[in-house]
Amino acid sequence: MREAGLTHPQIPDAPARLIRSLTEAVTTVLGESVREHVSVSIVGVPAGRSGVRGEVA
């Protein structure tokens, strides 16, 4: 995920919201018993350090 998607000024808690939502999705599919084992890592890639189709994005 591009770093800018995690630092939107209108959504200051974007990383926390994403982590909560992903955890809820996993527990919805696999059951509440897995919640304590769910680990979410968000990696924000700075602009210019990723690419698509051979071009720097």
DSSP file (Angstrom, degrees, kcal/mol; ACC not computed):
  #  RESIDUE AA STRUCTURE BP1 BP2  ACC     N-H-->O    O-->H-N    N-H-->O    O-->H-N    TCO  KAPPA ALPHA  PHI   PSI    X-CA   Y-CA   Z-CA
    1    1 A M              0   0    0      0, 0.0    44,-2.9     0, 0.0     2,-0.2   0.000 360.0 360.0 360.0 140.1    0.0    0.0    0.0
    2    2 A R  B >   -a   45   0A   0     42,-0.2     3,-1.6     1,-0.1     4,-0.4  -0.492 360.0-126.1 -71.8 140.4    1.3    3.4   -0.8
    3    3 A E  G >  S+     0   0    0     42,-2.3     3,-2.0     1,-0.3     4,-0.4   0.823 106.0  65.9 -55.8 -36.3    2.2    5.5    2.3
    4    4 A A  G >  S+     0   0    0     41,-0.3     3,-1.0     1,-0.3    -1,-0.3   0.799  91.8  63.6 -60.1 -28.2    0.0    8.4    1.3
    5    5 A G  G <  S+     0   0    0     -3,-1.6     3,-0.3     1,-0.2    -1,-0.3   0.665 103.7  48.3 -69.6 -15.2   -3.0    6.1    1.7
    6    6 A L  G <  S+     0   0    0     -3,-2.0    -1,-0.2    -4,-0.4    -2,-0.2   0.455 109.4  51.8-101.4  -3.5   -2.2    5.9    5.4
    7    7 A T    <   +     0   0    0     -3,-1.0    -1,-0.2    -4,-0.4    -2,-0.1  -0.069  66.7 151.1-127.2  34.0   -1.7    9.6    6.1
    8    8 A H    >   -     0   0    0      3,-0.3     3,-1.4    -3,-0.3     6,-0.2  -0.514  43.5-139.7 -69.5 129.0   -4.8   11.2    4.7
    9    9 A P  T 3  S+     0   0    0      0, 0.0    -1,-0.1     0, 0.0     0, 0.0   0.772 101.0  53.2 -63.9 -25.9   -5.5   14.4    6.6
   10   10 A Q  T 3  S+     0   0    0      1,-0.3    -2,-0.1     2,-0.1    -3,-0.0   0.585 113.5  44.1 -84.4  -9.0   -9.3   13.8    6.7
   11   11 A I    X   +     0   0    0     -3,-1.4     3,-1.7     1,-0.1    -3,-0.3  -0.638  65.3 168.3-132.0  74.9   -8.8   10.3    8.2
   12   12 A P  T 3  S+     0   0    0      0, 0.0    -1,-0.1     0, 0.0    -2,-0.1   0.752  79.4  48.4 -63.7 -24.1   -6.2   10.7   10.9
   13   13 A D  T 3> S+     0   0    0      1,-0.2     4,-2.5     2,-0.1     5,-0.2   0.017  72.4 127.9-103.6  28.3   -6.8    7.2   12.3
   14   14 A A  H <> S+     0   0    0     -3,-1.7     4,-2.5    -6,-0.2     5,-0.2   0.891  71.3  49.9 -53.6 -47.8   -6.7    5.5    8.9
   15   15 A P  H  > S+     0   0    0      0, 0.0     4,-2.4     0, 0.0    -1,-0.2   0.925 112.7  47.2 -59.7 -43.2   -4.1    2.8   10.0
   16   16 A A  H  > S+     0   0    0      1,-0.2     4,-2.5     2,-0.2    -2,-0.2   0.900 112.4  49.8 -64.8 -40.4   -6.1    1.9   13.1
   17   17 A R  H  X S+     0   0    0     -4,-2.5     4,-2.5     2,-0.2    -1,-0.2   0.900 111.2  49.3 -64.9 -40.6   -9.4    1.7   11.2
   18   18 A L  H  X S+     0   0    0     -4,-2.5     4,-2.5    -5,-0.2     5,-0.2   0.919 111.5  48.5 -64.8 -43.9   -7.8   -0.5    8.6
   19   19 A I  H  X S+     0   0    0     -4,-2.4     4,-2.3    -5,-0.2    -2,-0.2   0.924 113.0  47.9 -62.4 -45.4   -6.4   -2.8   11.2
   20   20 A R  H  X S+     0   0    0     -4,-2.5     4,-2.5     1,-0.2    -2,-0.2   0.929 112.9  48.5 -60.5 -45.7   -9.7   -3.1   13.0
   21   21 A S  H  X S+     0   0    0     -4,-2.5     4,-2.2     1,-0.2    -2,-0.2   0.902 111.9  47.8 -64.9 -41.9  -11.6   -3.8    9.7
   22   22 A L  H  X S+     0   0    0     -4,-2.5     4,-2.2     2,-0.2    -1,-0.2   0.904 112.3  49.8 -65.7 -40.7   -9.2   -6.5    8.6
   23   23 A T  H  X S+     0   0    0     -4,-2.3     4,-2.4    -5,-0.2    -2,-0.2   0.914 110.8  49.8 -63.4 -42.7   -9.3   -8.1   12.1
   24   24 A E  H  X S+     0   0    0     -4,-2.5     4,-2.1     1,-0.2    -2,-0.2   0.893 109.5  52.1 -63.3 -39.5  -13.1   -8.0   12.0
   25   25 A A  H  X S+     0   0    0     -4,-2.2     4,-1.8     2,-0.2    -2,-0.2   0.920 110.3  47.7 -63.0 -43.7  -13.1   -9.6    8.5
   26   26 A V  H  X S+     0   0    0     -4,-2.2     4,-3.1     1,-0.2     5,-0.4   0.927 113.4  46.8 -64.2 -44.6  -10.9  -12.4    9.6
   27   27 A T  H  X S+     0   0    0     -4,-2.4     4,-1.7     1,-0.2    -1,-0.2   0.816 108.7  56.2 -70.4 -28.3  -13.0  -13.2   12.7
   28   28 A T  H  < S+     0   0    0     -4,-2.1    -1,-0.2    -5,-0.2    -2,-0.2   0.904 116.9  35.4 -65.4 -40.6  -16.2  -13.0   10.7
   29   29 A V  H  < S+     0   0    0     -4,-1.8    -2,-0.2    -5,-0.2    -3,-0.1   0.908 131.7  27.4 -80.0 -43.9  -14.9  -15.7    8.3
   30   30 A L  H  < S-     0   0    0     -4,-3.1    -3,-0.2     1,-0.2    -2,-0.2   0.574 113.8-101.2-101.2 -10.9  -12.9  -17.9   10.7
   31   31 A G    ><  -     0   0    0     -4,-1.7     3,-1.7    -5,-0.4     4,-0.3  -0.060  32.0 -81.1 104.9 153.1  -14.7  -17.3   14.0
   32   32 A E  G >  S+     0   0    0      1,-0.3     3,-1.5     2,-0.2     4,-0.4   0.747 115.8  74.9 -60.6 -26.4  -14.2  -15.2   17.1
   33   33 A S  G 3  S+     0   0    0      1,-0.3    -1,-0.3    -3,-0.1     3,-0.3   0.692  92.0  54.8 -64.8 -17.6  -11.8  -17.8   18.6
   34   34 A V  G X> S+     0   0    0     -3,-1.7     3,-2.3     1,-0.2     4,-0.7   0.581  78.8  95.7 -90.6  -9.0   -9.0  -16.7   16.2
   35   35 A R  G X4 S+     0   0    0     -3,-1.5     3,-1.4     1,-0.3    -1,-0.2   0.871  81.0  53.7 -50.7 -45.1   -9.1  -13.0   17.2
   36   36 A E  G 34 S+     0   0    0     -4,-0.4    -1,-0.3     1,-0.3    -2,-0.1   0.648 110.7  48.6 -67.9 -12.0   -6.2  -13.3   19.7
   37   37 A H  G <4 S+     0   0    0     -3,-2.3     2,-0.4    -4,-0.1    -1,-0.3   0.462  84.0 110.1-104.5  -4.0   -4.1  -14.8   16.9
   38   38 A V    <<  -     0   0    0     -3,-1.4     2,-0.4    -4,-0.7   -15,-0.1  -0.591  43.4-178.0 -77.9 129.2   -4.8  -12.2   14.2
   39   39 A S        -     0   0    0     -2,-0.4     2,-0.5     2,-0.0    -3,-0.0  -0.995   6.3-166.5-129.0 125.7   -1.8  -10.0   13.4
   40   40 A V        -     0   0    0     -2,-0.4     2,-0.5     2,-0.0   -21,-0.1  -0.954   3.4-173.7-116.5 126.1   -2.0   -7.2   10.9
   41   41 A S        -     0   0    0     -2,-0.5     2,-0.6     2,-0.0    -2,-0.0  -0.980   7.0-161.3-118.6 123.5    1.1   -5.5    9.5
   42   42 A I        -     0   0    0     -2,-0.5     2,-0.6     2,-0.0    -2,-0.0  -0.911   2.9-163.6-105.8 125.3    0.6   -2.5    7.3
   43   43 A V        -     0   0    0     -2,-0.6     2,-0.7     2,-0.0    -2,-0.0  -0.930   4.6-157.2-111.6 113.3    3.6   -1.6    5.1
   44   44 A G        -     0   0    0     -2,-0.6   -42,-0.2   -41,-0.1    -2,-0.0  -0.807   8.1-152.4 -91.8 117.0    3.5    1.9    3.7
   45   45 A V  B     -a    2   0A   0    -44,-2.9   -42,-2.3    -2,-0.7   -41,-0.3  -0.791  17.7-125.8 -92.5 120.2    5.6    2.2    0.6
   46   46 A P    >   -     0   0    0      0, 0.0     3,-1.7     0, 0.0    -1,-0.0  -0.268  39.1 -85.9 -62.0 150.1    6.9    5.8    0.1
   47   47 A A  T 3  S+     0   0    0      1,-0.3     9,-0.0     2,-0.1   -45,-0.0  -0.259 116.1  27.8 -54.5 139.8    6.3    7.3   -3.4
   48   48 A G  T 3  S+     0   0    0      2,-0.1    -1,-0.3    -3,-0.1     8,-0.0   0.467  99.7  89.7  86.2   2.3    8.9    6.4   -5.9
   49   49 A R  S <  S+     0   0    0     -3,-1.7     2,-0.3    -4,-0.1    -2,-0.1   0.123  81.2  51.9-119.3  20.3    9.7    3.1   -4.2
   50   50 A S        -     0   0    0     -5,-0.1     7,-3.2     2,-0.0     2,-0.3  -0.940  65.1-158.4-144.0 167.8    7.3    0.8   -6.0
   51   51 A G  E     -B   56   0B   0     -2,-0.3     2,-0.4     5,-0.3     5,-0.2  -0.981  12.3-153.7-149.8 160.8    6.4    0.1   -9.6
   52   52 A V  E >  S-B   55   0B   0      3,-2.4     3,-1.6    -2,-0.3    -2,-0.0  -0.997  83.1  -7.0-136.7 129.6    3.8   -1.3  -11.9
   53   53 A R  T 3  S-     0   0    0     -2,-0.4     3,-0.1     1,-0.3    -1,-0.1   0.843 131.8 -51.8  54.7  37.7    4.5   -2.8  -15.3
   54   54 A G  T 3  S+     0   0    0      1,-0.2     2,-0.4     0, 0.0    -1,-0.3   0.522 116.4 110.0  81.6   5.4    8.2   -1.8  -15.1
   55   55 A E  E <  S-B   52   0B   0     -3,-1.6    -3,-2.4     2,-0.0     2,-0.2  -0.920  74.2-112.2-116.4 140.7    7.5    1.8  -14.3
   56   56 A V  E      B   51   0B   0     -2,-0.4    -5,-0.3    -5,-0.2    -7,-0.0  -0.506 360.0 360.0 -68.5 131.6    8.1    3.5  -11.0
   57   57 A A              0   0    0     -7,-3.2    -6,-0.2    -2,-0.2    -1,-0.1   0.418 360.0 360.0 -99.6 360.0    4.8    4.5   -9.4
